[in-house]
Amino acid sequence: MGFNDAIIEKFHERGGDVGEHWAGKTLVLLHTHGRKSGKEVVNPLVAAPDGDARVVCGSLGGAPQDPQWVANLAAADGPVTVEIGTETKLADATVVRPGEPDWERLYGIWREYWPDAADYETKTDRKFPVARLVFRD
């Protein structure tokens, strides 16, 4: 079982409260479809609150490249599925890349919320894209 698979399993077993390293933080499961494969991919992501929305970040733990979910999300046509707590919701997602309007604000929200962000930044010169998830009713 891979790292993300273990987190996803705990998320489902514990109603979204994975605990451990993520204790006290909101974790979501973002469902996207591969741009080429069309297959559904589920990624656990730390989700910082921004009003009624959530901000997730394509940090990939400080890897030199963006995670695939960022490009898949940017290519999505319509809402995406997001699991938060025990609920499954549809969300409109906007990918915001460094240099684009609102990136500094949104990245700042996520960086302040997730303490590991400072460590991730030391591992690469890349600035991380973020996505703002606005849940539909």
C-alpha positions in Angstrom: 0.0 0.0 0.0 1.4 3.4 -1.0 1.7 6.5 1.3 -1.4 8.2 -0.1 -3.4 5.0 0.0 -2.7 4.6 3.7 -3.8 8.2 4.3 -7.0 7.7 2.3 -7.8 4.5 4.2 -7.4 6.3 7.5 -9.4 9.3 6.3 -12.3 6.9 5.5 -12.0 4.9 8.7 -11.9 8.0 10.9 -14.4 10.2 9.2 -11.8 12.6 7.8 -9.8 12.9 11.0 -6.5 11.3 10.1 -4.7 12.5 13.2 -1.0 12.0 13.6 1.0 14.5 11.6 -2.2 16.1 10.4 -3.9 16.4 13.8 -5.9 19.6 14.1 -5.8 20.3 10.3 -8.4 19.8 7.7 -7.5 17.2 5.1 -9.6 16.7 2.0 -9.6 14.0 -0.6 -9.5 15.7 -4.1 -10.9 13.6 -6.9 -9.5 14.4 -10.4 -9.4 12.6 -13.7 -6.1 12.1 -15.5 -5.8 14.4 -18.6 -4.5 11.5 -20.7 -5.8 8.3 -19.0 -9.2 9.6 -18.0 -8.8 7.5 -14.8 -10.0 8.9 -11.5 -7.1 9.8 -9.1 -7.7 10.7 -5.4 -5.2 12.9 -3.6 -5.2 13.7 0.2 -4.4 17.4 0.6 -4.2 19.8 3.5 -6.9 22.3 3.0 -6.7 25.8 4.6 -9.9 27.7 5.2 -10.5 30.9 3.1 -14.0 32.0 4.2 -16.4 29.3 3.0 -13.8 28.0 0.5 -10.6 25.9 1.0 -7.1 26.4 -0.3 -4.9 23.4 -1.3 -1.4 23.6 -2.5 0.6 21.8 -5.1 3.8 21.5 -3.0 4.4 17.8 -3.5 6.5 18.0 -0.3 9.0 20.4 -2.0 9.6 18.2 -5.1 11.1 20.1 -8.1 7.9 19.6 -10.2 4.2 20.3 -9.7 2.1 17.2 -8.7 0.0 15.9 -11.6 -3.3 16.7 -9.8 -2.6 20.4 -10.5 -2.6 20.0 -14.3 -5.5 17.6 -14.0 -7.5 20.1 -12.0 -6.7 23.0 -14.4 -7.9 20.8 -17.3 -11.1 19.8 -15.5 -14.3 20.7 -17.2 -16.8 21.5 -14.5 -16.9 20.8 -10.8 -14.7 18.3 -9.0 -15.5 15.9 -6.2 -14.0 16.7 -2.8 -14.4 14.6 0.4 -14.3 16.7 3.5 -15.0 15.1 6.9 -17.8 12.6 6.3 -19.3 14.6 3.4 -18.7 14.3 -0.3 -19.2 17.6 -2.1 -18.9 19.2 -5.5 -16.5 22.1 -5.8 -15.6 24.7 -8.4 -11.8 24.8 -8.5 -9.5 27.6 -9.6 -5.8 26.9 -10.0 -3.7 30.0 -9.2 -0.1 29.9 -10.2 2.8 32.1 -8.9 2.6 35.6 -10.4 -1.1 35.4 -11.0 -3.5 37.7 -9.2 -4.4 36.5 -5.7 -1.6 33.9 -5.6 0.3 35.7 -2.8 -2.8 35.9 -0.7 -3.9 32.3 -1.2 -0.4 30.9 -0.8 0.0 32.9 2.3 -3.2 31.5 3.8 -2.0 27.9 3.1 1.6 28.5 4.2 0.4 30.0 7.6 -2.1 27.1 8.1 0.4 24.3 7.2 3.6 24.4 9.3 5.5 22.1 6.9 5.3 24.6 4.1 8.5 26.4 5.3 10.4 23.1 5.1 9.0 22.4 1.6 10.3 25.8 0.4 13.9 24.9 1.4 13.8 21.9 -0.9 13.2 23.7 -4.2 13.4 27.0 -6.0 9.9 26.3 -7.4 7.0 28.4 -6.1 4.0 26.2 -5.5 0.6 26.6 -7.3 -2.5 26.7 -5.2 -6.1 25.9 -5.9 -9.1 27.5 -4.3 -12.1 25.1 -3.8 -15.5 26.7 -3.6 -18.1 24.2 -2.5 -21.5 24.0 -4.2 -24.6 23.7 -2.0 
